Amino acid sequence: MDDEGMIFGDIFLSTPKPPRDDRLRDHARQYVSHFERSEEIKASLSYLKDILLSDLPEEPGEYPIEMDDSSTLVVSIPEKWTWDKKLLKEIYSSAGLPECVSQSFTVDRKKFEAASDDVKEVLRKALTIQCGLPTIKVRK
């Protein structure tokens, strides 16, 4: 039995479904409406994120903000490591590469952190540490 319909006395009368094209247009209108609202929300979130970040230190770390409803908004600013490949190539042009440096002069961070202090000291000359892209999460 079709779920669409109405009861008239003891008789169930099914109501005709709208034509497929009408249903498609109706769902398309709903989709467009939701999409437009989501674009407005994205723009608003981006603006609010910029305001939040402007009030926080420009340093890597986690910055929790306690909310009135016992939730916490956490802004995370990661470290971004950038290696100067040209300098790495100059440093190791005549010597063998340490285990943490590849032939393409990329450095594996975990292996770098596990490397000897001598290797770290040499490699730090080619390392720039900056703030990465911040993320914001709400913890309930």
Secondary structure, 3 states (H helix, E strand, C coil): CCCCEEEECCEEEECCCCCHHHHHHHHHHHHHHHHHHHHHHHHHHHHHHHHHHHCCCCCCEEEEEECCCCCEEEEEECEEEEECHHHHHHHCCCCCCCCCECCCCCECHHHHHHCCHHHHHHHHHHEEEEECCCEEEEEC
